[in-house]
Amino acid sequence: MPHCKCVRLLPVENVRVGAIYNSINAFILESNLEFKKLVAFASTRASSMIGKNKSAISKFHSMMPINILGVHCIAHHEALAIKYA
């Protein structure tokens, strides 16, 4: 049965696509996770994270059998809501 699990926040060197992709990719490999089971990606919704053509998620799309769903991180969404309340 499918389930959702928030694993952890990952540190990145900078906000460039390559650094973001490398951080996520390294975590997946170190954790012995299967790429084919990755179905969603939570982020701040910045274009470098989820942009259509040149983003971290588009790099994963090119190597995955299915498209990964990009979703807005609930913790970041909540922080923005509190900030602008």
Beta strands, then each sheet from edge to edge (+ up, - down):
strand 1: 40-43
strand 2: 69-72
sheet 1: 1+ 2+
end
